Amino acid sequence: MIIPHKEIVDVKKKNRISDYRLSVLSGVSAHVIGNFRKNPNYKITAENLLKICKPLGFELSNVNPKNNN
């Protein structure tokens, strides 16, 4: 499952979660969250993306890592 940037930003906005609050909940810096929110092409690590998605209620059980064999 791919979670589009817009969905993450929309859920954050709908639930009135500030960048700072999400940073506290996720452990990702507010600076990174702000850059991601402002720029859909921002290069965010998979680890940080997962950390951001969890407190917003996204389930990521369908994520399949690429097999590099």
Backbone torsions as a table, in degrees:
resi	resn	phi	psi	omega
1	MET	NA	132.0	176.0
2	ILE	-106.0	127.4	180.0
3	ILE	-99.5	109.7	-178.6
4	PRO	-64.3	148.1	177.8
5	HIS	-49.6	-46.5	-176.8
6	LYS	-58.7	-40.5	-179.9
7	GLU	-63.7	-41.5	179.4
8	ILE	-63.6	-47.9	-179.3
9	VAL	-63.5	-41.0	-179.6
10	ASP	-64.1	-43.7	179.7
11	VAL	-65.5	-41.1	178.1
12	LYS	-60.6	-44.2	-179.7
13	LYS	-68.9	-45.1	-179.0
14	LYS	-58.5	-39.4	-178.2
15	ASN	-90.5	6.3	177.8
16	ARG	52.4	48.2	178.4
17	ILE	-100.2	118.6	179.5
18	SER	-73.9	164.0	175.7
19	ASP	-58.6	-42.6	-179.8
20	TYR	-61.8	-46.9	-179.3
21	ARG	-61.7	-43.0	178.9
22	LEU	-65.2	-33.7	178.1
23	SER	-65.4	-39.1	177.6
24	VAL	-65.6	-43.5	-178.5
25	LEU	-69.5	-34.0	-172.5
26	SER	-101.0	-25.1	-175.3
27	GLY	86.1	5.6	177.3
28	VAL	-98.3	139.4	-176.2
29	SER	-62.1	147.5	178.1
30	ALA	-61.2	-30.7	178.3
31	HIS	-62.5	-46.6	179.1
32	VAL	-64.7	-43.8	179.8
33	ILE	-62.3	-42.8	178.0
34	GLY	-62.6	-43.4	177.9
35	ASN	-62.5	-41.6	179.1
36	PHE	-64.3	-43.0	-179.2
37	ARG	-63.0	-42.0	-175.8
38	LYS	-77.7	-25.8	-172.7
39	ASN	-131.5	107.1	-179.5
40	PRO	-62.2	-18.4	-179.7
41	ASN	-98.1	8.2	-179.8
42	TYR	-61.6	133.7	-179.3
43	LYS	-83.5	102.5	180.0
44	ILE	-110.0	143.4	179.4
45	THR	-71.5	154.3	178.1
46	ALA	-61.1	-37.7	179.4
47	GLU	-61.3	-46.5	179.4
48	ASN	-67.6	-37.3	178.0
49	LEU	-61.6	-43.5	178.0
50	LEU	-63.2	-41.0	179.3
51	LYS	-64.0	-36.7	179.4
52	ILE	-71.3	-39.8	-176.1
53	CYS	-68.6	-36.7	-174.5
54	LYS	-56.8	-53.3	-178.9
55	PRO	-69.9	-13.6	177.3
56	LEU	-87.3	-5.0	175.0
57	GLY	91.7	10.9	177.4
58	PHE	-79.5	136.2	175.9
59	GLU	-97.0	129.7	-175.6
60	LEU	-115.9	30.3	-176.9
61	SER	-70.7	-15.6	-178.4
62	ASN	-95.7	11.0	-179.9
63	VAL	-78.4	125.6	179.3
64	ASN	-115.0	113.3	179.1
65	PRO	-65.3	148.4	179.5
66	LYS	-69.1	134.8	178.1
67	ASN	-88.8	118.1	-176.6
68	ASN	-98.8	24.1	-179.9
69	ASN	-79.0	NA	NA
